Amino acid sequence: MKTLLINPDSPYLENAASYPPMGLLYVAAALQKEGCKVSVLDFAAEPDIRPPALQHINTYDLVGITCVTPNYAGVQEIMQHIPKGVPVMLGGIHPTLFPDEVKAETGCQSVIVGEFETVAHELVLGAVQKSFYRGPIAKPEEILKPARELVNLRNYAPGGWEGSTPVYTSRGCPFGCNFCAKLPSTKYREIPLTQVLEEVDDCISLGFRNIVFGDDNIAANPRRLRNLLALLKTRDIRFRLNMDCRKPAEDIFKLAADAGCVEISFGVESGSPQILSLMNKMLSPRDSIEAIRLTQKYGMKAKAYFMVNYPGETERTVQETLRFAKQAKPDKWLLSSFAPLPGSLVFKRPDMFGITNMSTNWADYYLVGKGGVAKPCFETRYLTYKRQEELHRMMYDGLKERLG
């Protein structure tokens, strides 16, 4: 089966091609295992190629398109360029959460609900005979190495790091932050370290000595992280981590630095204990300060991810975060604006968080866009659209003044 996988553009992002379309590369690997010949078309990396690229789409037996909530309109546009008779499957978090709506509005043949690995054989065997393919989440041993050979990895710079490429060692996160968008029934799973090391070696063989470990939280299992770091020490690479600030253990930071880590990013979110509690973050500002301190103590850069305008945000809580930033002094920072993403508790129960109005335009549901801003897509009695813009500016200017 000749298959084309498409990654839509995300025009709201400053650089939609920062990361390669890893989700599609995992899908491609599962299709290749079933004997399919697979190609990948990434509109995020090459947004201007759409018309000529789709001219020969009728030569494919199957077209697959991935979709997150804010680029749903782009998926609908792509569907308009696909001739009738070409089987199309849509997957990703948005089709998983709204399968009936997506099926009706796009006219696609099939919707993949959940992760692709567990339905790949059934789908290929039936040549897209069902409207919905639903399966259990993939077990760690079912997650194949992504088909990296299908894209030019040099076209991407994860996190702005030229000459780097991503590797994932796990899926999901064991924690339950209220703002996080999660697929139904998913849970945290660890890819075997033997496979992780194989992927690292594959990247080295492709000429990459800079690796970005893109896990949501690579420190979810501290013992496993210690084992991974010991193995990476023999690889002579440089790498970055996304880590959790909860109860940081000093030996992990030393091990990371010794193994070649140059930067660690932390989901700090806020310096206000009140906001962190409302988020169910299970984190204290003191933990974040200590994690940043330990990162810098061992010669690595510390990056802090902040969020503004979570329900409950006020000028007082913004000032608490700014005081925190001045004390913590991360080397880098990024500010996002809260959006009640589908799949999050806030989206499911807006009444619990005092939300009185939510946008009906899916294109509004993103956290950070061009120039570091996002369009407000919800309101509470206090957090009107105008007030959110004011607090965002206050936070952004304050972080810039304190951190540069």
N, C-alpha and C positions, 0 to 999 in steps of 0.2 A: 504494500500500500504506500503510494507516494503521498507524503504529508507535508504541509506547510504550517508552521507555527508562527503566529504574529504577536509581537509585543507593541501595543499602541503607544503613541506619544503621550506625554504628560506635560502639556504646555504651561501649566501653572508653576512648574518647578524651574529653579534657576538653571539646573543642568539635569535633565531627565535621563541622560546617559552616563550618570556617575557610576552606576553599577550595571554590569551585564545582566540580561534577563535570566537570572539563575533559576527561577521557577520553571520557565520554559525549557531550560536545559535539563532539568530533572525529568520533565515530561518527555523530552526527546529521548532520553536514555531508556525510559520505560517502553517507548514505542519501538526503538531500535531492538530491544530485547525480543519484541514480538515480530521482528523481521521487516519493519517498516523502513523506508528510505525517507529521511527527515531533513528538511531545510528550515532555517529560522530567519525571519524578517523582523528587524528591530527598527520600528519607526522612531523610537526615542533617540537612537544613535544617528539615524539618517531620516529626519522628518520630511524632507523634500522629495523622497523617492516614491511616494505613494502611487501616483497614476501609472507610471511605467511598470512598477513592481507588480501591480495587480492585473496587468493586461493579460498575463498568461496563467491566471489563477485557475482557469478551467482545466488546466492540464493536471491538476492535483486530484487525488481520490478523496482527500480529507483536508480541511483547513481547521486549525485550532487557534483560538484567540483568548488570551488571558485578560482579566479585567479586575481592577480595583475600583472602589466607589467613585472617586473623582474623575477617572478617565472613561466612565461609562458612555458619555456622549461621543467620545472618540471611537469607541467600539461600534456604536450605532452608525457612525459615519462610514467606517470601514465596511460594515455589512451592506451598505448601499452600493458599494463597488463590486460586490461579489455576485456573479450571475446565479440565477436560480438553477437548481440542479447540482450545485457544488455543495456537498455535505459540510456543514460547519458545526463545530462544537465550541462552546464557551465555558471557561472555567476561571477559577480564582475566587477571592473572598466575596465579591459582590454577587456573582451568579449563585454561589453557594448559599448566601443569605436570602436571596430573592429569586429563586429558580423559576417560579411561575411567571413573575413579572418580566424577567429577562427573556424567557422563551416567547412570551406573547409580543413583547415590544421589538425584538430583534428579528424574529422569524428564523432563528437558528434551528438546526435539526435536533441537537442534543445539548443538554446542560450537564456539566460534571459537578456534582455536589460533594464537596470535600476534596481529599487528596487523590491525585490521578493514579498513583502506583497500583492501588488495589482494584481498579476497574479497567486498566489498560488491556488486559487479555480479553475480557468480556466485550469491550468496545470494538477492538480490532476483529475479533471473531464474528461479531454480529454486523460489522461494517456500518455502524451508526444506525441501529434499528430502533433504539429506545429514545424517548423524549428526555429522560433523566437517568443518569448513571450515578447511583449512590453506593458507596462502599464504606467499610470500616477505615479508620485512619491507618496509615502505613506503619508497619512494625519497623524497628530500626534496620533489621536485616533486609527489608524490602526496598530501602532507599538506596538506589544505585548511584554511582559516581555520575555527576552531571556531564552531559555531552559538550564539553568545553570547545571541542574542535569545530562546532557549528557556527561560532561567531569569532570575530577578530578581537581578542581580549585586549589588544593594544588600543582599541577605540575608547576604552573606559578608564576612569581614574577614581576608584572608590574613595569617597571622602575627600576628593581633590588631590589624592596622592598619586602622582604620575608614576607609571612603571610598577603599579601594584595590581593585584587581582584577589578576589574574595574566595574564602573557603568557609564552609559551614560545618560545625561539629555536632549540632543538635537542632531539633525543631521544637518550637514552642517555648513556653516559660511556665515554671511551676507556681508563680505568684498570681495574685488576682487584683491588680490595679483596676479601678473602676473606669479609667479612661481608655483601656487597651481594647483594641478590636481583635476578637478571637473567633476562629471557626468553631461552630458547634461541635461538642464532644472531643475536641482536640486536647492533648495533654503533652507534657514535656517528654521528649524522647532523645536519647543519646545515640549518635551514630558511632559504631565501634571505632576505637582509636586506631586499629589497624587500617581501616579504610581512610580515616582522616589523614594518617601519615602517607598513605598511597596518593591521596589527592595533593598533599603538599609536595610530594616528590614529582607528581605529574606537572605541577605548576613550575617547579624548579627546572624540569626538563624542557619546558616551554620558554625558559629564559627569565622567569620571575624570581627575584630574590626578596621582594616585598609582598607580604601577605596581609590581607585584612580579614580577620576572623569575624564574620558578620552575625554571629549568634546574637539573639536578643539579650542573653545573659550567660556568657560562657563560664561564669563563676557559680552557677546554680548548684553545681556539685563540686565543692572545693577539693575533695580528694581526687576526683577525675581531672580537674584542672592542674593539680600538682603533677599528676602522672603525664599529662599532655606536655606540660612545660619541660619536664625532664627529657622527654623524647625530642622535643623541638630543639633543645640545646645542641643536639648532634647535627642539625641541618644547616647551620651557618646562614640563617635568614634574618631579616628584620620583619617585625610584624606589629599589628595594632589589635587591641582587644576592646570589646564592649563588655563592661563588667557591672556588677551590682555593688552598691555601697554598703549593704547591710553587714554589720559586724566584720569589717575588713581585717583579715589576718596578715600580719606583716610579712611572714615568710613567703606568701604567694607573690607579693610585690617584688621581693628580692629574686625569687625564682624566675619571674617574668623578665626582669631586667637582665639577668644572667643568660636567659635563653634567647635574647635578641629583641624583646619588646621595646618599642620606642614611644608608644603612646597608648593611653587607656582612656576610653570615653565612659562617662557615668551619667545615668538618668537621674540627675539631681531633682529636676522638675521645679522645686520651690524651696525657699529658705524659711517658709512659714510653717510651723508645726500644725497649725489649724488646717491649712490647705493640704498638707501631706496626709493628715488624718481623713479629710473628706475624700481624698483620692484612694484611700486604703493602700497607701504606698508602703506601710510598715517600715518606715525609714525615718531617722531623725536627722536634722541638719548637722548634728555633731558627728554622725557616722560619715556623712558626705565630706565634711571638713577633714576628717582623719584619712579617708581614702585618697583625697587629693594630696594631702601632706605626704603620705607614704609613697604615692606615685612619684612625686617630685624628689623625695629623699633619695630614691634609687635611680635618679637621672632620666626619668621618662617624662613626657609631656602629659598633662592632665586636661581633658576636655569635659566641660559640663554642659549637659542639655537642660535648658530651662523651658518652662511652659508658663504662659500667662493666660488669664481669663478663664480659668477653671471655675465652675459655679461656686460662689463664696468669695471670689477674689474681690478685694477692695484696695483702696490706696494704701491702707495700713499694711496689708499682706504683701503688696508690691514693695513697700519700703523695708519690710522684714527680709525679703529676698535680696534686695540691694545691699543691706547690711551684711547678710550672709556672704554675698559675692565678694565684698571688700575684704572680709575676713579669710575666706577660703582661697582666693586668688588663683583660680584655674588658669592655665596657659591659653586655653581656647574656650570658646563658648558658642552656643547656637540657641536662639530663642524661637520657639514655636508658639502659635496661638491655639488654644484648645478648640477642638471640634468634636461633637458627640458622634464619633464614627460608628457606623453600623457594626454590630457585633460586640459593642461595649455595653456595660451595664447602664451607663448614662443614656445611651440611645434607646435601650429597651425600657427603661423606667425614668423618663425625663421628669415626671412628677416628683420623684424622690429628691431631685436636685434643684427643684424650683424653676425648671425651664418652662416658659410660657409660650414660646414660639420657636419653631424649627423650620429651616429652609426646605422647600420642596425641590430644589435644584441640586442634584447630586454633585455637580461640578463645584459646589461651594465647600464640600467636605474634605478639606485638606488642612494640614497643620502649619506648613511654612511654604511660601511661594517666592516668586521673584522679588528680589530686594529684601528678603527676610520677613515679608508680611503675608497675611492671609485675610480673606474676606470673612467677617463674622457671619456665622450661619445659624446662630441661635440667640435667644434673649431670655434673661430672667427679669424679675421686676427691677433689679438694680443694674444688671449687666445688659444695658441696651446696646444696640450697635454702636452708637456714638461713644458710650462710656468704654466699651471694649477698645475702640480705636485710641481713646485717650490713655487708658492703662497700658496698652501695648507700647505706645510712644514713650510713656513714662519709664517703663521697664527697659525698653531698648536703649534709650538715651542714658539711663542710669547705669546699665551694664557697660555701655561703651565708655562712659566717663570713668568708671572704676576699673575696668579690665582692658580697655583699649580695643 
